Amino acid sequence: MRHIIKLVLVLALLGGIGLVAFAFVGDLSPERTEVILPVDLNGF
């Protein structure tokens, strides 16, 4: 039982470290591009 608790704690610690590293390194912001599309209003 002690080994399972130790394994869970180690995995939680590694997950926390990975989350912090991703917060600093990972950048998921989209690339911004200007899109110009003509609008066809069928009645005017």
N, CA, C and O atoms as a Tripos MOL2 file, in Angstrom:
@<TRIPOS>MOLECULE
protein
  176   175    44     0     0
PROTEIN
NO_CHARGES

@<TRIPOS>ATOM
      1 N           0.8320   -1.1920    0.0000 N.3       1 MET1
      2 CA          0.0000    0.0000    0.0000 C.3       1 MET1
      3 C           0.8780    1.2580    0.0000 C.2       1 MET1
      4 O           0.5400    2.2720   -0.6100 O.2       1 MET1
      5 N           2.0020    1.1610    0.6940 N.am      2 ARG2
      6 CA          2.8980    2.3010    0.7800 C.3       2 ARG2
      7 C           3.4690    2.6620   -0.5900 C.2       2 ARG2
      8 O           3.6900    3.8340   -0.8940 O.2       2 ARG2
      9 N           3.7030    1.6400   -1.4080 N.am      3 HIS3
     10 CA          4.2770    1.8730   -2.7340 C.3       3 HIS3
     11 C           3.2810    2.5790   -3.6530 C.2       3 HIS3
     12 O           3.6660    3.4180   -4.4660 O.2       3 HIS3
     13 N           2.0170    2.2390   -3.5200 N.am      4 ILE4
     14 CA          0.9850    2.8750   -4.3560 C.3       4 ILE4
     15 C           0.8520    4.3500   -4.0070 C.2       4 ILE4
     16 O           0.7440    5.1920   -4.8980 O.2       4 ILE4
     17 N           0.8590    4.6630   -2.7290 N.am      5 ILE5
     18 CA          0.7580    6.0670   -2.2940 C.3       5 ILE5
     19 C           1.9850    6.8430   -2.7600 C.2       5 ILE5
     20 O           1.8740    7.9870   -3.2010 O.2       5 ILE5
     21 N           3.1390    6.2250   -2.6620 N.am      6 LYS6
     22 CA          4.3740    6.8690   -3.1140 C.3       6 LYS6
     23 C           4.3240    7.1210   -4.6180 C.2       6 LYS6
     24 O           4.7330    8.1840   -5.0860 O.2       6 LYS6
     25 N           3.8220    6.1440   -5.3780 N.am      7 LEU7
     26 CA          3.7050    6.2940   -6.8240 C.3       7 LEU7
     27 C           2.7410    7.4190   -7.1880 C.2       7 LEU7
     28 O           3.0230    8.2140   -8.0840 O.2       7 LEU7
     29 N           1.6210    7.4870   -6.5030 N.am      8 VAL8
     30 CA          0.6470    8.5490   -6.7700 C.3       8 VAL8
     31 C           1.2350    9.9190   -6.4590 C.2       8 VAL8
     32 O           1.0210   10.8680   -7.2140 O.2       8 VAL8
     33 N           1.9650   10.0330   -5.3720 N.am      9 LEU9
     34 CA          2.5900   11.3110   -5.0240 C.3       9 LEU9
     35 C           3.6480   11.7190   -6.0410 C.2       9 LEU9
     36 O           3.7450   12.8920   -6.4020 O.2       9 LEU9
     37 N           4.4350   10.7620   -6.5030 N.am     10 VAL10
     38 CA          5.4600   11.0640   -7.5080 C.3      10 VAL10
     39 C           4.7990   11.4970   -8.8170 C.2      10 VAL10
     40 O           5.2430   12.4590   -9.4430 O.2      10 VAL10
     41 N           3.7450   10.7980   -9.2330 N.am     11 LEU11
     42 CA          3.0450   11.1800  -10.4600 C.3      11 LEU11
     43 C           2.3850   12.5490  -10.3340 C.2      11 LEU11
     44 O           2.3770   13.3190  -11.2940 O.2      11 LEU11
     45 N           1.8350   12.8590   -9.1720 N.am     12 ALA12
     46 CA          1.2360   14.1780   -8.9580 C.3      12 ALA12
     47 C           2.3160   15.2640   -9.0060 C.2      12 ALA12
     48 O           2.0900   16.3380   -9.5640 O.2      12 ALA12
     49 N           3.4630   14.9940   -8.4350 N.am     13 LEU13
     50 CA          4.5640   15.9610   -8.4630 C.3      13 LEU13
     51 C           5.0560   16.1780   -9.8890 C.2      13 LEU13
     52 O           5.2860   17.3170  -10.2960 O.2      13 LEU13
     53 N           5.2200   15.0990  -10.6540 N.am     14 LEU14
     54 CA          5.6510   15.2360  -12.0430 C.3      14 LEU14
     55 C           4.5940   15.9590  -12.8840 C.2      14 LEU14
     56 O           4.9340   16.7500  -13.7630 O.2      14 LEU14
     57 N           3.3400   15.6940  -12.6190 N.am     15 GLY15
     58 CA          2.2770   16.3990  -13.3330 C.3      15 GLY15
     59 C           2.2720   17.8800  -13.0170 C.2      15 GLY15
     60 O           2.0600   18.7030  -13.9070 O.2      15 GLY15
     61 N           2.5030   18.2310  -11.7550 N.am     16 GLY16
     62 CA          2.5760   19.6370  -11.3760 C.3      16 GLY16
     63 C           3.7450   20.3460  -12.0250 C.2      16 GLY16
     64 O           3.6190   21.4790  -12.4900 O.2      16 GLY16
     65 N           4.8830   19.6730  -12.0550 N.am     17 ILE17
     66 CA          6.0640   20.2550  -12.7060 C.3      17 ILE17
     67 C           5.8030   20.4290  -14.2070 C.2      17 ILE17
     68 O           6.1610   21.4530  -14.7890 O.2      17 ILE17
     69 N           5.1850   19.4350  -14.8210 N.am     18 GLY18
     70 CA          4.8520   19.5290  -16.2430 C.3      18 GLY18
     71 C           3.8840   20.6500  -16.5310 C.2      18 GLY18
     72 O           4.0190   21.3440  -17.5390 O.2      18 GLY18
     73 N           2.9060   20.8370  -15.6580 N.am     19 LEU19
     74 CA          1.9330   21.9180  -15.8390 C.3      19 LEU19
     75 C           2.5970   23.2860  -15.7400 C.2      19 LEU19
     76 O           2.3060   24.1770  -16.5380 O.2      19 LEU19
     77 N           3.4710   23.4550  -14.7790 N.am     20 VAL20
     78 CA          4.1900   24.7260  -14.6230 C.3      20 VAL20
     79 C           5.0980   24.9720  -15.8230 C.2      20 VAL20
     80 O           5.1740   26.0940  -16.3240 O.2      20 VAL20
     81 N           5.7830   23.9330  -16.2820 N.am     21 ALA21
     82 CA          6.6720   24.0790  -17.4450 C.3      21 ALA21
     83 C           5.8720   24.4400  -18.6860 C.2      21 ALA21
     84 O           6.3070   25.2780  -19.4760 O.2      21 ALA21
     85 N           4.7050   23.8200  -18.8730 N.am     22 PHE22
     86 CA          3.8770   24.1410  -20.0300 C.3      22 PHE22
     87 C           3.3430   25.5710  -19.9460 C.2      22 PHE22
     88 O           3.2130   26.2390  -20.9720 O.2      22 PHE22
     89 N           3.0340   26.0450  -18.7470 N.am     23 ALA23
     90 CA          2.5350   27.4110  -18.5800 C.3      23 ALA23
     91 C           3.6020   28.4300  -18.9880 C.2      23 ALA23
     92 O           3.2730   29.4920  -19.5160 O.2      23 ALA23
     93 N           4.8590   28.1170  -18.7500 N.am     24 PHE24
     94 CA          5.9270   29.0410  -19.1070 C.3      24 PHE24
     95 C           6.3600   28.9060  -20.5620 C.2      24 PHE24
     96 O           6.6790   29.9080  -21.2020 O.2      24 PHE24
     97 N           6.3760   27.6920  -21.0930 N.am     25 VAL25
     98 CA          6.9320   27.4440  -22.4180 C.3      25 VAL25
     99 C           5.8510   27.3960  -23.4920 C.2      25 VAL25
    100 O           6.0170   27.9640  -24.5710 O.2      25 VAL25
    101 N           4.7570   26.7270  -23.2000 N.am     26 GLY26
    102 CA          3.7120   26.5110  -24.2060 C.3      26 GLY26
    103 C           2.9800   27.7890  -24.5510 C.2      26 GLY26
    104 O           2.6170   28.5630  -23.6660 O.2      26 GLY26
    105 N           2.7640   28.0100  -25.8290 N.am     27 ASP27
    106 CA          2.0300   29.1920  -26.2850 C.3      27 ASP27
    107 C           0.9900   28.7300  -27.2950 C.2      27 ASP27
    108 O           1.3310   28.3620  -28.4190 O.2      27 ASP27
    109 N          -0.2640   28.7490  -26.9020 N.am     28 LEU28
    110 CA         -1.3300   28.2590  -27.7710 C.3      28 LEU28
    111 C          -2.1670   29.3910  -28.3540 C.2      28 LEU28
    112 O          -3.2890   29.1630  -28.8040 O.2      28 LEU28
    113 N          -1.6320   30.6050  -28.3490 N.am     29 SER29
    114 CA         -2.4020   31.7160  -28.9000 C.3      29 SER29
    115 C          -2.4580   31.5950  -30.4220 C.2      29 SER29
    116 O          -1.4600   31.2430  -31.0510 O.2      29 SER29
    117 N          -3.6030   31.8820  -31.0100 N.am     30 PRO30
    118 CA         -3.7370   31.7260  -32.4670 C.3      30 PRO30
    119 C          -3.0100   32.8290  -33.2230 C.2      30 PRO30
    120 O          -2.8070   33.9300  -32.7100 O.2      30 PRO30
    121 N          -2.6270   32.5110  -34.4450 N.am     31 GLU31
    122 CA         -2.0230   33.5230  -35.2970 C.3      31 GLU31
    123 C          -3.1270   34.4410  -35.8100 C.2      31 GLU31
    124 O          -4.1740   33.9710  -36.2560 O.2      31 GLU31
    125 N          -2.8970   35.7320  -35.7470 N.am     32 ARG32
    126 CA         -3.9150   36.6880  -36.1710 C.3      32 ARG32
    127 C          -3.6710   37.1150  -37.6070 C.2      32 ARG32
    128 O          -2.5730   37.5330  -37.9740 O.2      32 ARG32
    129 N          -4.7090   37.0020  -38.4010 N.am     33 THR33
    130 CA         -4.6460   37.4640  -39.7820 C.3      33 THR33
    131 C          -5.9140   38.2390  -40.0820 C.2      33 THR33
    132 O          -6.9870   37.9160  -39.5720 O.2      33 THR33
    133 N          -5.7840   39.2610  -40.9100 N.am     34 GLU34
    134 CA         -6.9320   40.0790  -41.2690 C.3      34 GLU34
    135 C          -7.6500   39.4170  -42.4410 C.2      34 GLU34
    136 O          -7.0360   39.0760  -43.4510 O.2      34 GLU34
    137 N          -8.9620   39.2420  -42.2870 N.am     35 VAL35
    138 CA         -9.7750   38.6140  -43.3320 C.3      35 VAL35
    139 C         -10.8160   39.6270  -43.7850 C.2      35 VAL35
    140 O         -11.5890   40.1460  -42.9800 O.2      35 VAL35
    141 N         -10.8250   39.8990  -45.0790 N.am     36 ILE36
    142 CA        -11.7990   40.8420  -45.6480 C.3      36 ILE36
    143 C         -12.6870   40.0610  -46.6090 C.2      36 ILE36
    144 O         -12.2120   39.5470  -47.6210 O.2      36 ILE36
    145 N         -13.9680   39.9750  -46.2930 N.am     37 LEU37
    146 CA        -14.9290   39.2690  -47.1390 C.3      37 LEU37
    147 C         -16.0550   40.2320  -47.5090 C.2      37 LEU37
    148 O         -16.5930   40.9080  -46.6330 O.2      37 LEU37
    149 N         -16.4180   40.3070  -48.7830 N.am     38 PRO38
    150 CA        -17.5430   41.1580  -49.1660 C.3      38 PRO38
    151 C         -18.8580   40.5340  -48.6960 C.2      38 PRO38
    152 O         -19.0240   39.3140  -48.7030 O.2      38 PRO38
    153 N         -19.7800   41.3930  -48.2930 N.am     39 VAL39
    154 CA        -21.0840   40.9230  -47.8240 C.3      39 VAL39
    155 C         -22.1060   41.2530  -48.8980 C.2      39 VAL39
    156 O         -22.2250   42.4000  -49.3290 O.2      39 VAL39
    157 N         -22.8420   40.2360  -49.3240 N.am     40 ASP40
    158 CA        -23.8620   40.4120  -50.3530 C.3      40 ASP40
    159 C         -25.2200   40.4690  -49.6740 C.2      40 ASP40
    160 O         -25.6900   39.4680  -49.1340 O.2      40 ASP40
    161 N         -25.8490   41.6350  -49.6990 N.am     41 LEU41
    162 CA        -27.1770   41.8110  -49.1240 C.3      41 LEU41
    163 C         -28.1930   41.7280  -50.2580 C.2      41 LEU41
    164 O         -28.3040   42.6600  -51.0540 O.2      41 LEU41
    165 N         -28.9300   40.6320  -50.3420 N.am     42 ASN42
    166 CA        -29.8230   40.3680  -51.4790 C.3      42 ASN42
    167 C         -31.1090   41.2000  -51.4260 C.2      42 ASN42
    168 O         -32.1550   40.5560  -51.3320 O.2      42 ASN42
    169 N         -31.1750   42.3460  -51.4660 N.am     43 GLY43
    170 CA        -32.4050   43.1110  -51.4480 C.3      43 GLY43
    171 C         -32.1000   44.6040  -51.4410 C.2      43 GLY43
    172 O         -32.9910   45.4410  -51.5860 O.2      43 GLY43
    173 N         -30.9010   44.8950  -51.2800 N.am     44 PHE44
    174 CA        -30.5240   46.2990  -51.2220 C.3      44 PHE44
    175 C         -29.4670   46.5940  -52.2480 C.2      44 PHE44
    176 O         -29.0140   47.7340  -52.3560 O.2      44 PHE44
@<TRIPOS>BOND
     1     1     2 1
     2     2     3 1
     3     3     4 2
     4     3     5 am
     5     5     6 1
     6     6     7 1
     7     7     8 2
     8     7     9 am
     9     9    10 1
    10    10    11 1
    11    11    12 2
    12    11    13 am
    13    13    14 1
    14    14    15 1
    15    15    16 2
    16    15    17 am
    17    17    18 1
    18    18    19 1
    19    19    20 2
    20    19    21 am
    21    21    22 1
    22    22    23 1
    23    23    24 2
    24    23    25 am
    25    25    26 1
    26    26    27 1
    27    27    28 2
    28    27    29 am
    29    29    30 1
    30    30    31 1
    31    31    32 2
    32    31    33 am
    33    33    34 1
    34    34    35 1
    35    35    36 2
    36    35    37 am
    37    37    38 1
    38    38    39 1
    39    39    40 2
    40    39    41 am
    41    41    42 1
    42    42    43 1
    43    43    44 2
    44    43    45 am
    45    45    46 1
    46    46    47 1
    47    47    48 2
    48    47    49 am
    49    49    50 1
    50    50    51 1
    51    51    52 2
    52    51    53 am
    53    53    54 1
    54    54    55 1
    55    55    56 2
    56    55    57 am
    57    57    58 1
    58    58    59 1
    59    59    60 2
    60    59    61 am
    61    61    62 1
    62    62    63 1
    63    63    64 2
    64    63    65 am
    65    65    66 1
    66    66    67 1
    67    67    68 2
    68    67    69 am
    69    69    70 1
    70    70    71 1
    71    71    72 2
    72    71    73 am
    73    73    74 1
    74    74    75 1
    75    75    76 2
    76    75    77 am
    77    77    78 1
    78    78    79 1
    79    79    80 2
    80    79    81 am
    81    81    82 1
    82    82    83 1
    83    83    84 2
    84    83    85 am
    85    85    86 1
    86    86    87 1
    87    87    88 2
    88    87    89 am
    89    89    90 1
    90    90    91 1
    91    91    92 2
    92    91    93 am
    93    93    94 1
    94    94    95 1
    95    95    96 2
    96    95    97 am
    97    97    98 1
    98    98    99 1
    99    99   100 2
   100    99   101 am
   101   101   102 1
   102   102   103 1
   103   103   104 2
   104   103   105 am
   105   105   106 1
   106   106   107 1
   107   107   108 2
   108   107   109 am
   109   109   110 1
   110   110   111 1
   111   111   112 2
   112   111   113 am
   113   113   114 1
   114   114   115 1
   115   115   116 2
   116   115   117 am
   117   117   118 1
   118   118   119 1
   119   119   120 2
   120   119   121 am
   121   121   122 1
   122   122   123 1
   123   123   124 2
   124   123   125 am
   125   125   126 1
   126   126   127 1
   127   127   128 2
   128   127   129 am
   129   129   130 1
   130   130   131 1
   131   131   132 2
   132   131   133 am
   133   133   134 1
   134   134   135 1
   135   135   136 2
   136   135   137 am
   137   137   138 1
   138   138   139 1
   139   139   140 2
   140   139   141 am
   141   141   142 1
   142   142   143 1
   143   143   144 2
   144   143   145 am
   145   145   146 1
   146   146   147 1
   147   147   148 2
   148   147   149 am
   149   149   150 1
   150   150   151 1
   151   151   152 2
   152   151   153 am
   153   153   154 1
   154   154   155 1
   155   155   156 2
   156   155   157 am
   157   157   158 1
   158   158   159 1
   159   159   160 2
   160   159   161 am
   161   161   162 1
   162   162   163 1
   163   163   164 2
   164   163   165 am
   165   165   166 1
   166   166   167 1
   167   167   168 2
   168   167   169 am
   169   169   170 1
   170   170   171 1
   171   171   172 2
   172   171   173 am
   173   173   174 1
   174   174   175 1
   175   175   176 2
@<TRIPOS>SUBSTRUCTURE
     1 MET1         2 RESIDUE 1 A MET
     2 ARG2         6 RESIDUE 1 A ARG
     3 HIS3        10 RESIDUE 1 A HIS
     4 ILE4        14 RESIDUE 1 A ILE
     5 ILE5        18 RESIDUE 1 A ILE
     6 LYS6        22 RESIDUE 1 A LYS
     7 LEU7        26 RESIDUE 1 A LEU
     8 VAL8        30 RESIDUE 1 A VAL
     9 LEU9        34 RESIDUE 1 A LEU
    10 VAL10       38 RESIDUE 1 A VAL
    11 LEU11       42 RESIDUE 1 A LEU
    12 ALA12       46 RESIDUE 1 A ALA
    13 LEU13       50 RESIDUE 1 A LEU
    14 LEU14       54 RESIDUE 1 A LEU
    15 GLY15       58 RESIDUE 1 A GLY
    16 GLY16       62 RESIDUE 1 A GLY
    17 ILE17       66 RESIDUE 1 A ILE
    18 GLY18       70 RESIDUE 1 A GLY
    19 LEU19       74 RESIDUE 1 A LEU
    20 VAL20       78 RESIDUE 1 A VAL
    21 ALA21       82 RESIDUE 1 A ALA
    22 PHE22       86 RESIDUE 1 A PHE
    23 ALA23       90 RESIDUE 1 A ALA
    24 PHE24       94 RESIDUE 1 A PHE
    25 VAL25       98 RESIDUE 1 A VAL
    26 GLY26      102 RESIDUE 1 A GLY
    27 ASP27      106 RESIDUE 1 A ASP
    28 LEU28      110 RESIDUE 1 A LEU
    29 SER29      114 RESIDUE 1 A SER
    30 PRO30      118 RESIDUE 1 A PRO
    31 GLU31      122 RESIDUE 1 A GLU
    32 ARG32      126 RESIDUE 1 A ARG
    33 THR33      130 RESIDUE 1 A THR
    34 GLU34      134 RESIDUE 1 A GLU
    35 VAL35      138 RESIDUE 1 A VAL
    36 ILE36      142 RESIDUE 1 A ILE
    37 LEU37      146 RESIDUE 1 A LEU
    38 PRO38      150 RESIDUE 1 A PRO
    39 VAL39      154 RESIDUE 1 A VAL
    40 ASP40      158 RESIDUE 1 A ASP
    41 LEU41      162 RESIDUE 1 A LEU
    42 ASN42      166 RESIDUE 1 A ASN
    43 GLY43      170 RESIDUE 1 A GLY
    44 PHE44      174 RESIDUE 1 A PHE
